[in-house]
Structure formats: structure tokens, C-alpha cells
Amino acid sequence: MPVLPTRHISIAIDRPIEDVYGFLADPMNFPKWAEGLGDEFGHVEGMTYRARTPMGPMRVLFSEPNRYGVLDHAVIPDSGAPMHNPMRALPNGSGSEVVFTLFRRPEMSDDDFARDAEWVAADLARLKALLEA
């Protein structure tokens, strides 16, 4: 597999890293800000969840809570390749920075990649608004 093009999309949040990471480390909080997880989201077992997304039903496998700010998750369709989503929460002064890495899958057009990047940016803006409210 060739090296995929990526975009790192980030947002500063005026909340301490402990608050931001604590909120994000609980997968049940993701549907509150991540529109791509759709309107049905539930726990399966361990760090595996089930979501009804705009692209159909998917499993979502989250990384275990950790002390490094790692929030990686994989979105796995019932048929097709998993979509890996590296994500980090980092201290930024008295606040935090959340960074999402978007991979351009081989079948994606330039427009699709740009649209996905806009979607991620909008999700991160919702996260910021939610946590700073």
C-alpha cells in the first residue's frame, strides 16, 4: 500500500487538558460532537461500539484510556476496509489542542477528501463550543 496523503486538522480549546482528555476518553461522549457517528450509538463490549452512520452501520473501536492523550479510533464498516483515525489531545498553555489526522483513502477524489476535512473541522468546532460553554 502506498503512503496516503494526510491532513492534520486541529483546534485549540480553552479548557485544561485533564478536562478535554477526560471528556474525549469516554466514547459515549463522541456522538455529542462527532456528527459522522450518526444518530444511533451504543456499547458492544470493551472499547467496541456500534454506530449507524451516514455511510451505514459501523463498528467503532476506540483506544483504551491512557496518560498520553491518545484518542485513536477505527471505524469499521460491515463490509470494507477499516478507516483508522489517529487523534490526540495535547496541552496548549492553560488549555488544550485536539489534533485529528485524516487519511485520504485511495478511492477518494480531491473533492471527497476536501469535504471530509471540512466535516472533521466542523466536528472539532462543535467539540470546542461544547467544552467551552
C-alpha positions as CSV (number, residue, x, y, z in Angstrom):
1,M,0.0,0.0,0.0
2,P,1.4,3.4,-0.9
3,V,1.8,6.2,1.7
4,L,-1.5,8.0,1.9
5,P,-1.9,11.8,1.7
6,T,-3.0,13.2,5.1
7,R,-4.3,16.4,6.7
8,H,-3.8,17.3,10.3
9,I,-6.8,19.2,11.5
10,S,-6.6,20.8,14.9
11,I,-8.4,23.2,17.2
12,A,-7.4,25.0,20.4
13,I,-9.8,24.6,23.3
14,D,-9.8,26.9,26.3
15,R,-10.1,24.1,28.9
16,P,-7.4,22.2,30.8
17,I,-6.0,19.1,29.2
18,E,-7.4,16.9,32.0
19,D,-11.0,18.2,31.2
20,V,-10.6,17.8,27.5
21,Y,-9.0,14.4,27.5
22,G,-11.3,13.2,30.3
23,F,-14.3,14.1,28.1
24,L,-12.9,12.6,24.9
25,A,-11.7,9.4,26.6
26,D,-15.3,8.4,27.2
27,P,-16.6,7.1,23.8
28,M,-20.2,7.8,24.8
29,N,-19.3,11.5,24.5
30,F,-18.3,11.2,20.8
31,P,-21.9,11.4,19.4
32,K,-22.4,14.7,21.3
33,W,-20.0,16.4,18.8
34,A,-18.9,14.0,16.1
35,E,-21.7,14.1,13.5
36,G,-20.2,11.3,11.5
37,L,-21.2,8.8,14.2
38,G,-24.9,9.2,13.2
39,D,-28.0,9.0,15.3
40,E,-27.6,5.6,17.0
41,F,-24.6,4.7,19.1
42,G,-24.2,2.0,21.7
43,H,-21.6,0.0,23.6
44,V,-20.9,-3.6,22.4
45,E,-18.1,-4.7,24.7
46,G,-14.7,-3.4,25.9
47,M,-13.8,-0.4,23.8
48,T,-16.0,-1.6,20.8
49,Y,-19.2,0.4,20.0
50,R,-21.8,0.2,17.2
51,A,-22.9,3.3,15.2
52,R,-25.4,3.9,12.5
53,T,-23.5,6.4,10.4
54,P,-24.4,8.3,7.2
55,M,-22.4,5.6,5.4
56,G,-24.3,2.7,7.0
57,P,-23.8,0.6,10.2
58,M,-20.3,0.5,11.5
59,R,-18.3,-0.8,14.5
60,V,-16.1,1.8,16.2
61,L,-13.1,0.6,18.1
62,F,-11.6,3.1,20.5
63,S,-8.1,3.1,22.1
64,E,-8.0,2.4,25.8
65,P,-7.8,5.5,28.1
66,N,-4.2,6.4,28.6
67,R,-1.9,9.0,30.0
68,Y,-0.5,10.1,26.6
69,G,-3.5,11.9,25.1
70,V,-4.1,9.2,22.5
71,L,-7.7,9.0,21.3
72,D,-7.3,6.9,18.2
73,H,-10.3,5.1,16.9
74,A,-11.1,2.9,13.9
75,V,-14.4,3.0,12.1
76,I,-15.1,-0.4,10.6
77,P,-17.9,-1.0,8.1
78,D,-19.7,-4.3,7.9
79,S,-18.0,-4.8,4.6
80,G,-14.9,-2.9,3.6
81,A,-11.6,-1.7,5.0
82,P,-11.4,-0.1,8.4
83,M,-10.8,3.6,8.5
84,H,-8.1,4.5,11.1
85,N,-8.4,7.9,12.7
86,P,-5.4,9.0,14.8
87,M,-6.4,11.7,17.3
88,R,-4.6,13.4,20.1
89,A,-5.3,15.8,22.9
90,L,-2.3,17.9,23.8
91,P,-1.6,20.5,26.5
92,N,-1.5,24.0,25.0
93,G,-0.7,26.6,27.7
94,S,-3.5,26.5,30.2
95,G,-5.8,24.9,27.5
96,S,-5.6,22.1,25.1
97,E,-5.1,21.3,21.4
98,V,-7.0,18.5,19.7
99,V,-5.5,17.1,16.6
100,F,-7.2,14.7,14.1
101,T,-5.3,13.1,11.3
102,L,-7.4,12.5,8.2
103,F,-6.1,9.9,5.7
104,R,-7.1,10.2,2.1
105,R,-8.2,6.7,1.1
106,P,-7.2,5.5,-2.4
107,E,-10.8,5.7,-3.7
108,M,-11.3,9.3,-2.6
109,S,-11.5,12.1,-5.1
110,D,-9.9,15.5,-4.3
111,D,-13.5,16.8,-3.6
112,D,-14.3,13.9,-1.3
113,F,-11.1,14.5,0.7
114,A,-11.8,18.2,1.0
115,R,-15.4,17.5,2.1
116,D,-14.2,15.0,4.7
117,A,-11.7,17.6,6.0
118,E,-14.4,20.2,6.3
119,W,-16.6,17.7,8.1
120,V,-13.8,17.0,10.7
121,A,-13.2,20.7,11.1
122,A,-16.9,21.2,11.8
123,D,-16.9,18.4,14.3
124,L,-14.0,19.9,16.1
125,A,-15.7,23.3,16.2
126,R,-18.7,21.6,17.8
127,L,-16.4,19.9,20.4
128,K,-14.8,23.3,21.2
129,A,-18.2,25.0,21.6
130,L,-19.4,22.2,23.8
131,L,-16.4,22.2,26.1
132,E,-16.0,25.9,26.3
133,A,-19.8,26.5,27.1
